[in-house]
């Protein structure tokens, strides 16, 4: 059996189960084997009920007292009962788990394992505990058990079982050259996959992870180096000379550009006028003024007789750019004639846009992925800009640039990546940094609190809403069941609807929604038809609502500091004072100290550097910079040294065998060709 085979080739996975796996983005056996555990748990010995402590996870051997009591609260079905051992009793509570009453028989002993809490009535409760038969727990006690991200309808056991079977029947070829394996003393790919999914001890996990993270970085760097690099200077057929229009716009703006903005504009201008095609990345914190540089570049392009295109990751952001540029063109009498091109336009609207672009009647085209469709013909494309560029694949950027000859490429990012890492990751781009904020920016007020602060936070949110403002609440998960003891968007929205007055409009937003639905919700929030938006991290790019003044981030301890900073950049975009409340579900000293870095600084790049210093090889799964660089397992902050090794290994390999034509690299070349899509977009660059 091959890794490319459909998951239904495995025994016991029919069409119905395959659909559940599909919800986790698992379609092939390769997808399954790279669906790594998000954590491990070690099943400890049982304790007596009388020895249980609040806010800790315990296992107890107990039997059911009486029967389950079931009540409904809105869309929530709550089942609760008491269990006891010889030392006392405790309440167990389950949410939307109606089958539990059939699983647990009265009078029989089981092992219950879960988090202990004390409810508002002072009663000790174990919420959503896992139930084990005595023999099952005995067998697993003391071992490392992988814990996977789940979706409704699929259990951790089902994923474990499928992975185990796949590892037994699938052929796993080693694709790394022998020289690299020996240099870094890596275990084989087969052994690494076995050790990450079915480990005996923690050291084994660390070694396996090191190998698999190297794989991801190595294959990604191989793909990036396969693109045009800055070392392969492409002659420029679209040289652009400075025009009076850009100078005039700078004079007419109601504000002065910062020194950093002016420095970056000079770098962009020099690239556009040079003998070689521009490939430049502008990194700048949220609110540092990257967009005006983009407008100046588009204006220079237009006044030199070229068209310019700007691609945004969401329709809402593309529309905001369009409206902003249209307004500037009118206000400052600029020779810019823009058009908006997005997937949600009607067929008639798209045809009209295509015709305007091809005829040259419009000179600035703003949109989403629709800009790179085959039907779009640009007669004289000179400049391509991608905004929030880490959301686009290398191939998408290339596709847009490929719509013209020697097209200049400018990519922009608010993702705060330390310069040392950016140089490695963006090897095909020159880097400009806007490291200064405009003087009139109102700093966001931050606070780091535990869950006891929620009531006070809700009161503050209501006060801001009454004053006409809007609020974001960010949760790590979409639905209950994905992660234990972590807030999810669907249940959270339901719970706060019971707290806030019915006049306050609450809506949810998450990545599993259809694009049209996401756009509708973001548009409604932008138009102030929604007061509180409960969302996952999908809001970290693509939404600009100056009226939103409060952001509350639940389970803040589960995010990297750089991503938390990126999220809070959604507020503080207007002239009103804004606030960010980081709620930690874990109030141990180290966690709170780490989060308090956000209290001390609003500088994203300084925070990213601090984040990199704090993270170490022991911090394996808990924290992810999920917005910035989306590898399966690797994290550029955690694994900076592995990233450096992978980059150097790729450089060395390509120096000796640029085409991967040597016999010893045949398997690697075949692997890259078979998995081309995954390699090019291992993370979104």
C-alpha positions in Angstrom: 0.0 0.0 0.0 1.3 3.5 -0.9 1.1 6.7 1.1 -0.9 8.4 -1.8 -3.7 5.8 -1.4 -7.1 6.9 -0.2 -7.7 6.3 3.5 -10.6 4.0 2.6 -8.0 1.4 1.6 -7.5 0.7 5.3 -9.7 -1.9 6.9 -12.7 -0.6 8.9 -12.8 2.8 7.2 -15.8 3.0 4.9 -17.4 6.0 3.2 -19.1 7.3 6.3 -16.0 7.2 8.5 -13.9 8.6 5.6 -16.2 11.7 5.6 -15.4 12.2 9.3 -11.7 11.9 8.6 -12.2 14.4 5.8 -13.4 17.0 8.3 -9.9 16.7 9.8 -8.4 17.2 6.3 -7.3 13.6 6.3 -8.0 12.0 2.8 -4.9 10.0 2.1 -2.8 7.7 4.2 0.0 10.3 3.9 -2.5 12.8 5.5 -3.1 10.3 8.3 0.5 9.6 9.0 1.3 13.4 9.2 -1.7 14.1 11.4 0.5 14.1 14.5 -0.6 13.9 18.1 -1.2 17.4 19.6 -0.1 16.0 23.0 0.5 12.9 25.1 -0.9 11.9 28.4 0.6 9.5 30.9 -2.1 7.6 32.8 -1.2 7.7 36.4 -2.2 5.6 39.4 -5.7 6.2 40.8 -6.2 8.3 43.9 -8.9 8.3 46.5 -11.8 10.8 46.1 -11.0 12.5 49.4 -7.5 13.4 48.1 -8.7 15.2 44.9 -7.5 18.8 44.4 -9.2 21.5 42.3 -8.0 22.4 38.8 -5.9 19.2 38.4 -6.5 16.0 36.4 -6.9 12.8 38.4 -7.9 9.2 37.9 -10.3 7.6 40.4 -11.7 4.1 40.8 -15.4 4.5 41.6 -18.9 3.3 40.9 -22.1 5.2 39.9 -24.5 6.2 42.7 -28.1 6.4 41.5 -28.8 7.5 37.9 -27.9 10.3 35.6 -30.0 13.5 35.8 -30.5 15.1 32.4 -31.4 18.8 31.8 -31.5 21.0 28.8 -30.1 24.6 28.7 -30.8 26.1 25.3 -28.9 23.8 22.9 -26.9 22.1 25.7 -27.8 18.7 27.1 -26.2 18.3 30.5 -26.0 14.8 32.1 -24.8 14.6 35.7 -24.6 11.9 38.4 -22.6 11.1 41.5 -19.8 8.4 41.8 -18.2 7.2 45.0 -15.4 5.1 46.4 -14.7 4.1 50.0 -13.4 7.6 50.8 -16.2 9.9 49.5 -18.2 10.9 46.4 -17.9 13.5 43.6 -20.3 14.7 40.9 -19.5 13.9 37.2 -20.9 16.1 34.5 -21.2 15.5 30.7 -22.2 18.0 28.0 -24.1 16.8 24.9 -23.1 13.2 25.7 -26.5 11.4 26.0 -25.0 7.9 25.5 -23.1 8.2 28.8 -26.0 6.7 30.8 -25.7 3.5 28.7 -21.9 3.4 29.0 -21.7 3.5 32.8 -23.7 0.9 34.7 -24.8 1.5 38.2 -22.9 -0.6 40.8 -20.0 -1.4 38.5 -16.5 0.0 39.0 -14.7 2.0 36.4 -11.7 4.4 36.2 -12.9 8.0 35.7 -10.2 10.4 34.6 -10.7 14.2 34.3 -10.3 17.7 35.6 -11.6 18.4 39.1 -13.5 21.7 39.6 -15.7 23.3 42.3 -19.0 24.6 41.0 -20.8 27.7 42.2 -22.7 25.7 44.9 -19.3 24.5 46.4 -19.8 20.9 45.0 -16.7 19.1 43.6 -17.3 18.2 40.0 -15.3 16.2 37.4 -16.2 17.5 34.0 -16.4 15.3 31.0 -14.2 12.5 32.5 -13.0 9.7 30.3 -14.3 6.3 31.4 -12.1 3.2 31.3 -12.8 -0.4 32.1 -10.5 -1.5 34.9 -8.5 -4.0 32.8 -8.1 -1.4 30.0 -6.7 1.2 32.4 -4.4 -1.3 34.0 -3.0 -2.2 30.6 -2.4 1.5 29.7 -1.2 2.8 33.1 2.3 4.4 33.0 2.4 4.4 29.2 2.4 7.4 26.9 -0.9 7.8 25.0 -1.1 10.0 22.0 -3.9 12.6 22.0 -5.2 13.9 18.7 -7.3 16.9 17.7 -10.8 15.5 17.1 -14.1 16.4 15.5 -17.6 15.3 16.4 -18.2 11.7 15.6 -14.6 10.5 15.6 -12.8 9.3 18.7 -9.1 9.4 19.8 -9.2 5.6 19.7 -10.4 5.5 16.1 -7.5 7.7 15.0 -5.0 5.6 17.0 -6.3 2.4 15.5 -6.1 3.7 11.9 -2.6 5.0 12.4 -1.4 1.7 13.8 -2.8 -0.2 10.9 -1.3 2.3 8.4 2.2 1.9 9.9 1.9 -1.9 9.6 0.8 -2.0 5.9 2.2 1.1 4.2 5.6 1.2 2.4 7.6 4.2 3.8 10.6 5.1 1.6 13.5 7.0 3.1 13.9 10.1 0.9 16.6 12.1 2.8 20.1 11.5 1.4 22.3 9.2 3.5 24.8 12.0 4.0 22.2 14.2 5.8 20.9 11.3 7.9 24.4 10.6 9.1 25.4 14.2 9.7 22.4 14.9 12.0 22.2 11.3 13.4 18.5 11.1 12.4 16.4 8.0 12.9 14.8 6.6 9.7 11.5 8.1 8.5 9.6 4.9 9.3 11.0 4.8 12.9 10.2 8.5 13.3 6.6 8.0 12.3 6.2 5.0 14.7 7.9 6.9 17.5 5.7 10.0 17.1 2.4 8.0 17.0 3.2 5.0 19.2 6.0 6.0 21.6 7.3 4.1 24.6 8.9 7.0 26.3 9.3 10.8 26.0 12.9 10.8 24.8 11.7 8.8 21.8 9.1 11.5 21.0 11.8 14.2 21.1 14.0 12.4 18.6 11.2 11.6 16.3 9.9 15.1 16.3 13.4 16.5 15.5 13.5 14.3 12.4 10.0 15.1 11.2 10.4 18.9 11.8 13.6 18.7 9.8 11.6 17.0 7.0 9.1 19.8 6.8 11.7 22.6 6.8 14.0 20.8 4.4 11.2 20.1 1.8 9.8 23.6 2.2 13.3 25.2 1.7 13.8 23.0 -1.3 10.6 24.3 -2.8 11.5 28.0 -2.0 15.0 27.6 -3.5 13.4 26.2 -6.6 11.7 29.6 -7.2 13.5 32.5 -8.7 15.9 33.7 -6.0 17.4 37.1 -5.4 20.7 35.5 -6.6 19.2 34.9 -10.0 18.6 38.5 -10.9 16.0 38.8 -13.6 16.5 41.6 -16.1 13.8 44.3 -15.8 11.8 45.2 -18.9 9.5 47.4 -16.9 11.8 50.2 -15.5 9.8 52.9 -13.8 11.0 56.4 -13.4 9.9 58.6 -10.5 7.0 60.9 -11.5 5.6 64.1 -10.2 2.4 62.4 -9.0 4.1 60.4 -6.2 5.9 63.5 -5.0 2.6 65.5 -5.1 0.7 62.8 -3.1 3.3 62.8 -0.4 3.0 66.6 -0.1 -0.9 66.5 0.0 -1.2 63.7 2.6 -2.7 65.0 5.9 0.2 63.4 7.8 3.9 63.0 7.3 5.4 59.6 6.6 7.7 58.2 9.4 11.4 58.0 8.8 11.0 54.2 8.5 8.2 54.6 5.8 10.3 57.0 3.8 13.3 54.7 4.0 11.2 51.7 2.7 9.6 53.9 0.0 13.1 54.8 -1.3 14.1 51.1 -1.4 10.9 50.2 -3.3 11.4 53.2 -5.7 15.0 52.2 -6.3 13.9 48.6 -7.1 11.2 49.7 -9.6 13.7 51.9 -11.4 16.6 49.5 -11.5 17.7 47.2 -14.3 16.4 44.1 -12.4 12.9 42.9 -11.4 11.9 43.7 -7.9 11.2 40.9 -5.4 10.8 42.6 -2.1 9.1 41.8 1.3 7.9 44.7 3.5 7.6 43.6 7.1 5.8 46.1 9.4 3.9 45.8 12.6 0.1 46.3 12.6 -0.6 50.0 12.0 2.9 50.8 10.9 1.7 52.2 7.5 2.5 49.5 4.9 -0.6 50.3 2.8 0.5 53.9 1.9 3.7 52.4 0.5 1.6 50.0 -1.6 -0.5 53.0 -2.9 2.7 54.9 -3.8 4.1 51.9 -5.7 0.8 51.4 -7.6 0.7 55.2 -8.4 4.3 55.0 -9.7 3.4 52.0 -11.8 0.3 53.6 -13.2 2.0 56.9 -14.1 4.7 54.9 -16.0 1.9 53.4 -18.1 1.6 50.0 -16.4 -1.2 48.2 -14.6 -0.8 47.2 -10.9 -2.6 44.4 -9.1 -3.0 43.9 -5.4 -4.1 40.5 -3.9 -5.7 40.3 -0.4 -6.5 37.0 1.5 -10.2 37.8 2.0 -12.9 39.5 0.1 -13.6 41.9 2.9 -10.0 43.1 3.0 -9.9 43.3 -0.8 -13.1 45.4 -0.8 -11.7 47.7 2.0 -8.5 48.2 -0.1 -10.6 49.0 -3.2 -12.8 51.6 -1.3 -9.8 53.2 0.3 -7.9 53.6 -2.9 -11.0 54.8 -4.8 -11.5 57.4 -2.1 -7.8 58.5 -2.2 -8.0 58.8 -6.0 -11.0 61.1 -5.8 -9.6 63.1 -2.8 -6.1 63.7 -4.3 -7.1 63.6 -8.0 -4.9 60.6 -8.7 -4.8 59.0 -12.2 -5.8 55.7 -10.6 -8.8 53.9 -12.1 -9.4 50.8 -9.8 -11.6 47.8 -10.2 -12.6 45.1 -7.7 -12.4 41.4 -8.7 -13.5 38.7 -6.2 -15.1 35.3 -6.3 -18.5 36.5 -5.1 -19.2 38.8 -8.0 -21.9 37.6 -10.4 -21.0 36.1 -13.7 -22.0 39.4 -15.4 -19.9 41.5 -13.0 -16.9 39.3 -13.6 -17.3 39.5 -17.4 -17.4 43.3 -17.2 -14.3 43.4 -14.9 -12.4 41.1 -17.3 -13.3 43.3 -20.2 -12.2 46.5 -18.4 -8.9 44.9 -17.4 -8.1 43.5 -20.9 -9.0 46.8 -22.6 -6.7 48.7 -20.2 -9.6 51.0 -19.1 -8.7 50.2 -15.5 -5.1 50.4 -14.2 -5.3 49.1 -10.6 -6.9 45.7 -10.0 -7.8 44.7 -6.4 -9.1 41.3 -5.4 -8.6 37.9 -4.0 -7.4 34.6 -5.7 -9.8 35.6 -8.5 -7.0 37.8 -9.8 -5.0 34.7 -11.0 -7.9 33.0 -12.8 -7.2 32.0 -16.5 -9.8 34.3 -17.8 -8.1 37.4 -16.5 -5.9 39.0 -19.1 -3.6 41.9 -18.2 -2.3 43.8 -21.3 0.5 45.6 -19.4 1.0 44.2 -15.9 4.0 45.9 -14.3 3.5 45.4 -10.5 2.0 42.7 -8.3 1.4 43.3 -4.6 0.2 40.6 -2.2 -1.1 41.8 1.2 -0.8 39.7 4.3 1.4 37.6 2.1 1.8 34.6 4.5 -1.7 33.6 3.5 -0.7 32.9 -0.1 1.4 30.0 -1.4 4.6 30.5 -3.3 2.8 29.2 -6.4 0.0 31.7 -6.1 2.4 34.5 -6.0 4.3 33.1 -9.0 1.0 32.7 -10.9 0.0 36.3 -10.4 3.5 37.6 -11.4 3.3 35.2 -14.4 0.4 37.3 -15.8 2.9 39.7 -17.3 6.6 39.9 -18.4 9.3 40.7 -15.7 6.6 41.8 -13.3 7.8 43.5 -10.1 6.7 41.7 -7.0 6.0 43.4 -3.6 4.8 41.3 -0.7 3.6 42.7 2.6 3.4 41.1 6.0 2.4 42.2 9.6 3.6 38.8 10.9 6.4 39.7 13.3 9.2 37.3 12.4 12.7 37.9 13.8 15.0 39.1 11.1 17.4 36.2 11.5 14.6 33.8 10.6 13.1 36.0 7.9 16.4 35.9 6.0 16.2 32.1 5.9 12.5 31.8 5.1 12.3 34.5 2.5 15.5 33.6 0.7 13.9 34.7 -2.7 13.1 38.2 -1.4 14.9 41.3 -0.4 13.5 42.5 3.0 12.4 46.0 4.1 11.4 46.7 7.7 9.0 49.4 8.9 10.2 49.4 12.5 8.4 52.6 13.6 4.8 53.4 14.4 3.1 56.8 13.5 3.2 59.2 16.4 -0.6 59.6 16.6 -1.2 55.9 17.3 -3.1 55.3 20.6 -1.4 52.4 22.5 -3.7 49.5 23.3 -4.2 49.0 27.1 -3.6 45.3 28.0 -4.3 43.1 31.0 -3.5 39.4 31.7 -5.9 37.7 34.0 -7.2 34.2 34.9 -10.8 32.9 34.4 -12.0 34.5 37.7 -11.9 37.9 35.9 -14.5 36.9 33.3 -17.6 38.5 35.1 -15.8 41.8 35.4 -14.6 41.6 31.8 -18.2 41.0 30.6 -19.4 44.1 32.5 -16.6 46.1 30.9 -17.5 44.8 27.4 -21.2 45.7 27.9 -20.2 49.2 28.9 -18.2 49.6 25.7 -21.1 48.2 23.6 -23.5 50.7 25.3 -21.1 53.5 24.3 -21.5 52.3 20.6 -18.4 50.2 20.3 -17.9 46.5 19.2 -16.0 43.5 20.7 -14.1 40.5 19.6 -13.8 37.3 21.6 -11.2 34.8 20.4 -11.4 31.1 21.3 -8.8 28.4 20.3 -11.4 25.9 19.0 -14.4 25.7 16.8 -16.5 23.0 18.5 -16.6 21.0 21.7 -14.5 17.8 21.6 -11.5 19.1 19.6 -9.5 19.7 22.8 -10.3 19.1 26.4 -10.7 22.0 28.9 -10.4 24.6 26.1 -13.0 27.1 25.1 -14.7 26.7 21.7 -16.5 29.2 19.6 -19.9 27.4 19.3 -20.5 26.7 23.0 -18.9 30.0 24.1 -21.3 32.1 22.0 -24.2 30.1 23.4 -23.1 30.6 27.0 -22.6 34.4 26.7 -26.0 34.8 25.0 -27.4 33.8 28.4 -25.3 36.5 30.1 -25.7 39.6 27.8 -29.1 41.3 27.1 -30.9 40.0 24.0 -30.5 43.5 22.4 -26.7 42.7 22.1 -26.2 40.9 18.8 -23.7 38.0 19.0 -22.3 36.1 16.1 -19.7 33.4 15.5 -16.9 33.1 12.9 -14.6 30.2 12.2 -12.5 28.5 9.5 -14.9 25.6 8.9 -17.6 28.0 7.5 -18.1 28.4 3.8 -16.1 31.4 2.3 -19.4 33.2 1.4 -20.7 32.8 5.0 -17.4 34.1 6.5 -17.5 37.1 4.2 -21.2 37.8 5.2 -20.3 37.7 8.9 -17.2 39.9 8.5 -19.2 42.4 6.4 -22.0 42.5 9.0 -19.5 43.1 11.8 -17.8 45.8 9.7 -21.2 47.5 9.2 -21.9 47.3 13.0 -24.8 44.8 12.6 -23.0 42.6 15.1 -21.8 43.8 18.6 -19.8 40.8 19.8 -18.0 38.5 17.3 -16.9 35.2 18.8 -14.2 33.8 16.5 -11.2 31.6 16.1 -7.9 33.1 14.9 -9.4 33.6 11.3 -9.8 37.2 12.3 -6.1 37.8 12.6 -6.0 39.0 9.0 -8.6 40.3 6.6 -10.8 42.4 8.8 -10.5 46.1 9.6 -13.1 47.5 12.0 -12.0 50.8 13.6 -15.1 50.8 15.8 -14.0 47.6 17.6 -12.3 48.6 20.9 -12.2 45.4 23.0 -10.6 42.0 22.3 -10.8 39.2 24.8 -8.7 36.1 24.1 -9.6 33.0 25.9 -7.0 30.3 26.7 -4.3 32.8 25.8 -1.7 30.4 27.1 -2.4 28.2 24.1 -1.1 30.8 21.6 2.4 32.0 20.8 3.1 35.6 21.9 3.7 36.8 18.3 0.2 35.5 17.3 -1.4 37.1 20.4 0.1 40.3 19.3 -1.2 39.8 15.8 -4.7 39.2 17.1 -4.8 42.3 19.3 -3.9 44.3 16.2 -7.6 43.9 15.2 -8.4 46.6 17.8 -6.8 50.0 18.2 -7.5 50.8 14.5 -9.7 53.9 15.2 -9.3 57.0 17.3 -10.9 55.6 20.5 -9.0 53.9 23.3 -8.8 50.2 22.8 -8.2 47.3 25.2 -7.1 43.7 25.0 -7.8 41.1 27.8 -5.7 38.0 27.8 -7.5 35.3 29.8 -5.3 32.4 30.8 -6.9 29.0 31.6 -3.6 28.1 33.4 -2.5 30.5 36.1 0.9 29.0 37.0 3.7 31.4 37.5 5.7 30.7 34.2 2.6 31.0 32.1 1.5 34.3 33.6 5.1 35.7 33.3 5.2 34.8 29.6 1.9 36.4 28.9 2.9 39.5 30.8 5.4 40.3 28.1 2.4 41.5 26.1 1.6 43.9 29.0 5.0 45.5 28.7 5.3 45.9 24.9 3.2 46.7 21.9 6.2 46.1 19.6 5.6 43.0 17.6 9.2 42.4 16.6 10.5 42.8 20.1 7.7 40.3 21.3 8.7 37.8 18.5 12.3 38.0 19.7 11.2 37.4 23.3 9.0 34.5 22.2 11.9 32.9 20.4 14.1 33.2 23.6 11.4 31.7 25.8 10.6 28.7 23.7 12.7 25.6 23.9 12.8 22.0 22.7 10.7 20.9 25.7 7.7 23.0 24.5 6.5 20.6 22.0 2.8 20.8 21.3 1.1 23.3 23.6 1.8 26.5 21.8 1.5 27.1 18.0 2.0 30.2 15.9 -0.8 29.0 13.8 -1.3 32.2 11.8 2.3 32.8 10.8 3.8 29.7 9.3 1.6 26.7 9.0 3.7 23.5 9.1 2.2 20.3 10.4 4.6 20.0 13.3 7.4 22.5 13.1 7.4 26.0 14.6 9.9 28.6 13.5 10.3 30.0 17.0 10.6 26.7 18.8 12.7 25.1 16.1 14.9 27.9 14.8 18.0 25.8 15.0 16.5 23.0 13.0 15.3 25.5 10.4 18.9 26.8 10.1 20.2 23.3 9.7 17.6 22.4 7.1 18.4 25.6 5.1 22.1 24.9 5.1 21.5 21.3 4.1 19.4 22.4 1.1 22.0 24.9 0.0 24.7 22.3 0.2 22.6 19.7 -1.6 21.7 22.1 -4.5 25.3 23.2 -4.8 26.4 19.7 -5.6 23.2 18.5 -7.5 21.0 21.4 -8.6 18.7 19.2 -10.6 18.6 16.3 -8.1 19.8 14.1 -11.0 22.4 12.0 -9.1 21.2 8.4 -8.4 21.5 8.9 -4.6 18.9 11.7 -4.8 16.4 9.8 -7.0 14.0 8.9 -4.2 14.0 12.6 -3.0 13.3 13.8 -6.5 10.4 11.3 -6.9 9.0 12.2 -3.4 9.1 16.0 -4.3 7.3 15.3 -7.6 4.6 13.0 -6.0 4.0 15.5 -3.2 4.5 18.7 -5.2 1.4 20.6 -3.9 2.2 19.8 -0.3 5.9 20.8 -0.7 5.2 24.1 -2.3 2.6 25.1 0.3 4.0 23.4 3.4 3.2 26.7 5.0 1.7 29.7 3.3 4.5 32.0 2.5 
